[in-house]
Amino acid sequence: MENLTTNTTPEPQNVPKVTSDNYRLTIDELILAARTIINNSTHVEIAPLLLKRGYAPLDMNNAKLMVDSLQLLDEKQKKEYGEQYEATKTYTNDWNELQIIYSEHVELGRIVFKNDLQNYVQLGLQGERKRSFSGFAQQAKQYYNNALKDLLVMDALSKKGISKTELEDTLVLIDKVEKEKFDQRKETGEAQQATKNRDVALDTLSEWFGDFKRIALKVFLGKPQLLKILGL
C-alpha cells in the first residue's frame, strides 16, 4: 500500500544568507550588525558625518523599525515551522498506524467472507485500496461502518480476533487522522506564508544594510576606530 505521507515532511529550515561584499551573514548576524550600527550612530563623532550623507536620527529610527520587524517575523517563521513539524509528526505516526491496522483487517475480512459475496462487497473488500488519502479514508469508513451495523458480520470477524471495540476504535482513528491531515496542511500553508513575509523584511533590511555599509566605508575612510564602533 502506498504511503501517502511522502510529501508531508516539513521543508528544511535553511537559514537564508545575506550577501554583503565578500562575506555572508545569517539573519541573526544581520540583525546584530544592523542594531550595532543603529545603537552607535549617535556617537558624537559619527552622527554629524552620517547626517551629512542622509542618515538623520529619523532615518536611523526607521531602520530600527525594519530590524524589529525582521526579528519578529523571523521568530514567527520559526514558530510556524515548529508547529508544522509537530503536526506532520503526529499525522504521520497515526496515519502509518491506521494503514497497518486497516491492511490487516482487510486481509482477514477477505478470508472470512471469501465465499460471501454480499458481505465481501458490503465491506469494500474487492479491488485495490485507493491511492489518494480521501479515497483510502472512504474505503476504510465503509468497512468499519458497515461491519458495526451488522451483528452477523461482527460475529464472523470476532472469530478472527477483531472485536467490536477494535472496529469502533479504528473508526475513531480514521476521523482523528483526517483531522490531523487537515491540520498538517493548514500548518504547512501558515509556515510557507510566514517564510514569505520574513523574506520580504529580510530583503528590505539587507538592501539598507548594504547601502549603509558602502557609504560608511567611504565616509569613515581613514577612521578605522569609528568603523569599529559601527561594527564594520
N, C-alpha and C positions, 0 to 999 in steps of 0.2 A: 504493500500500500504506500502510495506516495506521501511523504511527509511534507505537509503544506507550510511548514514554518521556515522554509529555506530563506525567504526574503524578509524575515521579520527581525533579524539581528540588528541592533542599533548601529547607526553609522559610526565609524571610528571618529573619535573626537580629536581630529588633527588640529593642533593649535596653529592658527594662522601666523605667518611670519610677516613682519613689516620690513620691507627693504628700505634701507637708508644708506646711501652711498655704498660703501664696501662691506657693510655688515647688516645682519638681520636681527630684528627684535621680535620677541614674543609679545602677546598682548600685555602681559603683566609688566614686561620690560618697557614697553611703550608708555604705559600709564605712569610708571615710576619716573621715566625720563621727562615726560610732559609735566608732571607735578613738580619735579625739581626745578624746571625752568620757570614755571608759574610762581612757585613759592619764593624763588630767589630773584625774580625780576624786579623786585622793589629795592634791591641793593642800591646804595647811594651812588655808586659809580656806574651801575648798569642801567638803571631806569632812564636817565636822560638820553643815553645813546639809543636805547630801544624806542623811546618816544620819537626821536628824530627819524627813525625808519618805519614809523607807523604802528608801533606796538604800545599804545596808550594803556592805562590801567583798565579801561573798559574792555579793550581787546583781550587783555590777559584774563579778565574775568569771564569773557565769553569762551575762551579756551578752557578755562576751568570747568565750565558747564559741559563742554564737549567731553572732557576727561571723566567727569562724574557720570555722564550718560553712558559712555562706553563701559565703565566699570559695572554699572547696574545691569546693563544689557548682557554683559559677559557672564555675570553671576546668574542671571535668569536663564541664559542659554545652557549653562552647566546644570542648573536645577532641572530644566525641562528634559535634558538628555538623561539625567539620573532617573527621572520618573519614567521615561520611555524604556530604559534598561530594565527597571523593575517590572513594568507592565509586560514587557516581552518575556522576561524570565518566568513570570507567573503563568502567562498564557502558554508558553512553550512546554513547561512541565506538565500542566494539566491536559493539554492537547495530546501530548505523547502518551500519557496515561490512558486517556479516553480511547485512542487508537488501539492500544494493546487490549483493553477490556472488550471493546466492541468487536475487534477482529476475532477474538476467542469465542465470543457469544454467537457470532455469525457462523463460525465453523461448527460449533456444537448444534446450533439450530438446523443447519443443513443436514447434519447426521440424523437428528431426531425426526425431522419432517421430510426426509428424502422420498418417502412414499406417500406423503400427504400434500398434494399439490396446492390445495386451498390455503393451508396454513403456511406453506412454503412461500407462496406469493403474498399472502397477507402480511408476513413479516419482512417482505422485501429481500428475500434471500437469493433471488435469481440475479444473474449477471454480476458484473464487476462493481466495486464500490466507486462512487463518484469521486472525481479527482479534485473538484472545487470544494472549498470548505462548506459553502452553503448546501451543495448537493450531498456532501457527506453527512452533514447535520440532519438534513431532511430524511435520508435513509435510516439513520440511527434512531431518530424520533419515531419513525414508522415502526421499527422493530419493537421498541420498548413500550410505546403507547398501545399498540395492538396486542402485545403479549399481556400487558396488565389488564386489558379489557376482557380477556378470555381465560376462564378458570382452567379449562382443559389444556390450553397452551402452557399456562404457568405450571400446571401439574407435570406435563411432559418435560418441560425444561428443568424442573426441580430434580428430576431423575438424573440429570447431568450436573447437578450441583448449582444450578442457577436459581437462587431463591427469589421470592417476591421482593424482599428488601434490596437485593442486589440489583434487580431491574429498576426499582424506584431510585436507588442511589445513583445509578448510571444515568438515568433521565435527568436527575438534578445536575449531574456533572456536565451533561451536554449544554444545559442552559447556562451554567457557570462559564464554560469555555466560550460560548457565543458572546457573552457579555465581555469577557476578557479580550476577545478578538476585537470587539468594537473599541474597547478602552485602549488597546495597543495601537490601533490605527489613529485614534484621537491624539494620543501622546506623541506618536510619530509626527503627525502634522504640526503639533504645537512646537516640538523640538526643531523641526525644519524652519518654521516661521521665526522662532527665536534666533536661529542662526543667521537668517537673512537680515533681521533687524540689527543684530550685533555687528554684522559685516558692513552694513551701511555706516554705522557710527565709527567703525574701525577705519574705513576708507577716509572719512571726514577728518578724523584726528591725525591719521597718517600723513595726509596732504598738508595739514597745518604744521605738523612737526617737521616734515621735510623742508618746507619753505622757510620756517624759522631757523632751522639749523644752517641752511645755506647762507642766509642773511647774517646770522650771528658770527659765523666763521669769518666773514668779511669785516663786519663792524668791529669785532674784537681781535682783529689780526694784530699780532704782536703783544696781546694782553692775555696770555695763557691762564693767568690767575683768575681772570673774570670768566673765561670759558669754563674753567674748572668749577667755579661757583655755580654755573648754569648746568653743570653735569655734561658738558660737551667736550 
